[in-house]
């Protein structure tokens, strides 16, 4: 497995005056289809969700949606799920108020269609079923119920809203704590499971309250296609942060830029 993103096109470098180093790092592509970046992306998301979810709350729900019955293309299943999920969360906010969620897609093991896994905060175990003044169905959240009459379990409510929104009636809902919630979502964040050939697909989507992992910005970094020999000051050594190596002075006898223009990653396929 290569240690360097095989799709990188630019590098960043910084002068460390204390160590008399020029630290140079390849800027990775960040794509889930990249064998290097997919692993890094997943590690970043695991760290972010493990830190963020407990800040929001302890009680989470794992919700799984299917696109529906019948043969359909991957694109058709994606569009149906995307529309249905939007309708579902609009309905959820009307009933439960504020909700937070993380959504990932997964390729079906036996069919070409997709299905969606979502961890959700803000749902309640039961829903009271009534009618509004204009006769339309009205729902309100319940933490417990004394009987079945006039109440639905959250799974029943979810199934009905999923079917009403155009998704499949097969919808699973289970309660999880924040540790398992993070694990369930990141389980599907691998290169193979995220190899979904749909342009501009957001492999993982969150509400604003959860957000996404953002790398810490450091001052004094320069960006270019390669580090030029003229960018090195005095007796500075070039330190490659990707490989952990110091580039010997002899390198500059035959080359004027680093990394070399013909660089290939060891182990790249």
VEXTIKOL-547847 format. One line per 5 residues: their letters; for each residue x, y, z of C-alpha. Coordinates in pm, whole numbers, plus 50000, padded with zeros to 5 digits. Example, Ala and Ser with C-alpha at 12.3 -4.5 7.8 and 13.67 -1.06 7.14 Angstrom:
REM residues 2
AS = 51230:49550:50780; 51367:49894:50714
END
This chain:
REM residues 269
XXXXX = 50000:50000:50000; 50150:50338:49901; 50206:50597:50173; 50167:50885:49931; 49846:50983:49754
XXXXX = 49896:50864:49395; 49674:51143:49262; 49849:51439:49427; 49927:51733:49197; 50066:51996:49436
XXXXX = 50279:52023:49747; 50301:52253:50047; 50621:52354:50226; 50718:52546:50537; 51049:52680:50665
XXXXX = 51142:52557:51013; 51410:52807:51118; 51478:52629:51448; 51566:52296:51287; 51688:52455:50964
XXXXX = 51449:52235:50771; 51212:52292:50484; 50917:52066:50558; 50750:51954:50237; 50423:51761:50215
XXXXX = 50223:51636:49919; 49865:51766:49912; 49644:51460:49881; 49341:51443:49651; 49101:51351:49936
XXXXX = 48886:51126:49714; 48722:50811:49850; 48829:50626:49536; 49195:50685:49627; 49345:50393:49828
XXXXX = 49552:50629:50045; 49301:50910:50097; 49011:50674:50172; 49198:50543:50477; 49293:50892:50592
XXXXX = 48938:51020:50538; 48799:50736:50744; 49041:50795:51032; 48952:51165:51035; 48580:51092:51041
XXXXX = 48615:50833:51320; 48804:51083:51536; 48557:51362:51457; 48242:51160:51529; 48380:51006:51848
XXXXX = 48446:51356:51975; 48134:51529:51842; 47850:51284:51907; 47881:51278:52289; 47871:51658:52288
XXXXX = 47527:51643:52126; 47374:51365:52335; 47386:51006:52455; 47081:50857:52282; 47116:50787:51912
XXXXX = 46920:50583:51661; 47049:50384:51365; 46805:50416:51075; 46839:50218:50750; 46638:50305:50439
XXXXX = 46597:50110:50115; 46507:50263:49781; 46210:50031:49731; 46108:49717:49549; 46179:49640:49186
XXXXX = 46485:49666:48968; 46633:50011:48931; 46965:50160:48835; 47204:50286:49099; 47127:50643:48992
XXXXX = 46752:50583:49024; 46793:50434:49371; 47013:50727:49477; 46761:50987:49355; 46474:50808:49527
XXXXX = 46667:50782:49854; 46786:51144:49840; 46431:51273:49790; 46288:51037:50049; 46545:51124:50315
XXXXX = 46476:51494:50263; 46102:51435:50311; 46165:51214:50615; 46371:51474:50801; 46126:51753:50724
XXXXX = 45858:51535:50884; 46089:51445:51174; 46158:51811:51254; 45785:51885:51260; 45733:51610:51517
XXXXX = 46052:51603:51722; 46194:51951:51675; 46570:51966:51642; 46737:51654:51501; 47100:51585:51412
XXXXX = 47220:51313:51179; 47502:51155:50981; 47413:50979:50656; 47617:50735:50445; 47521:50528:50142
XXXXX = 47611:50165:50084; 47600:49953:49774; 47357:49663:49803; 47534:49328:49824; 47303:49149:49581
XXXXX = 47142:49432:49384; 47277:49732:49199; 47063:49968:49410; 47189:50167:49708; 47059:50186:50061
XXXXX = 47122:50449:50326; 47243:50422:50685; 47176:50720:50911; 47255:50781:51276; 47004:51023:51425
XXXXX = 46976:51217:51749; 46648:51373:51862; 46395:51095:51800; 46174:50947:52072; 46082:50580:52128
XXXXX = 45710:50639:52059; 45483:50874:51867; 45131:50974:51968; 44892:50966:51671; 44607:51216:51648
XXXXX = 44444:51463:51414; 44488:51833:51363; 44200:52083:51342; 44178:52038:50967; 44153:51661:51005
XXXXX = 44504:51575:50890; 44719:51329:51088; 44915:51491:51372; 45200:51334:51565; 45380:51418:51887
XXXXX = 45679:51253:52057; 45641:51019:52357; 45911:50878:52583; 45681:50597:52702; 45331:50474:52641
XXXXX = 45066:50317:52863; 44905:50118:52583; 44914:50062:52210; 44599:50255:52126; 44675:50591:51972
XXXXX = 45052:50542:51974; 45314:50403:51737; 45660:50276:51805; 45926:50489:51633; 45990:50201:51392
XXXXX = 45627:50201:51279; 45625:50579:51231; 45951:50561:51035; 45825:50285:50806; 45508:50476:50725
XXXXX = 45691:50804:50657; 45948:50621:50444; 45679:50462:50230; 45488:50789:50205; 45803:50966:50085
XXXXX = 45860:50720:49802; 46118:50494:49965; 46074:50128:50045; 45862:50011:50338; 46160:49809:50460
XXXXX = 46316:50044:50713; 46506:49944:51023; 46534:50155:51339; 46736:50061:51645; 46865:50245:51948
XXXXX = 47243:50282:51990; 47475:50476:52217; 47713:50739:52079; 48008:50496:52067; 47827:50241:51852
XXXXX = 47664:50520:51649; 48006:50644:51534; 48121:50287:51466; 47814:50202:51256; 47863:50500:51026
XXXXX = 48239:50472:50981; 48197:50099:50912; 48079:50192:50564; 48352:50449:50499; 48595:50229:50311
XXXXX = 48725:50255:49957; 48537:49942:49842; 48203:50030:50003; 48226:50389:49881; 48308:50301:49518
XXXXX = 47978:50442:49397; 48001:50581:49045; 47764:50877:49079; 47896:51224:48992; 47908:51475:49281
XXXXX = 47777:51221:49531; 47835:51324:49892; 47950:50997:50045; 47888:51125:50396; 47650:51404:50490
XXXXX = 47587:51564:50829; 47374:51833:50984; 47546:52158:51078; 47549:52065:51444; 47780:51771:51368
XXXXX = 47976:51923:51082; 48282:51762:50924; 48645:51713:51028; 48851:52019:50940; 49229:51997:50935
XXXXX = 49409:52245:51154; 49553:52532:50956; 49911:52633:51016; 50058:52967:50920; 50362:53003:50697
XXXXX = 50288:52731:50444; 50352:52787:50076; 50178:52591:49801; 50303:52504:49453; 50339:52220:49207
XXXXX = 50689:52138:49333; 50948:52271:49576; 51217:52447:49373; 51582:52454:49463; 51555:52833:49480
XXXXX = 51297:52797:49764; 51564:52655:49995; 51744:52914:50207; 52111:52879:50302; 52199:52540:50455
XXXXX = 51838:52427:50506; 51767:52056:50463; 51451:51929:50297; 51242:51710:50526; 50976:51496:50352
XXXXX = 50683:51468:50597; 50522:51190:50392; 50820:50956:50407; 50997:51089:50718; 51323:51126:50525
XXXXX = 51581:51401:50493; 51664:51461:50127; 52043:51442:50079; 52233:51735:49927; 52340:51508:49643
XXXXX = 51979:51504:49519; 52006:51865:49402; 52300:51789:49173; 52067:51618:48928; 51734:51782:49010
XXXXX = 51598:52131:49061; 51256:52037:49203; 51122:51807:49472; 50946:51566:49463; 51086:51449:49129
XXXXX = 50855:51496:48833; 50862:51122:48752; 50786:51011:49109; 50592:50688:49142; 50455:50545:49463
XXXX = 50596:50214:49570; 50323:49954:49581; 50088:50158:49362; 49862:49952:49141
END
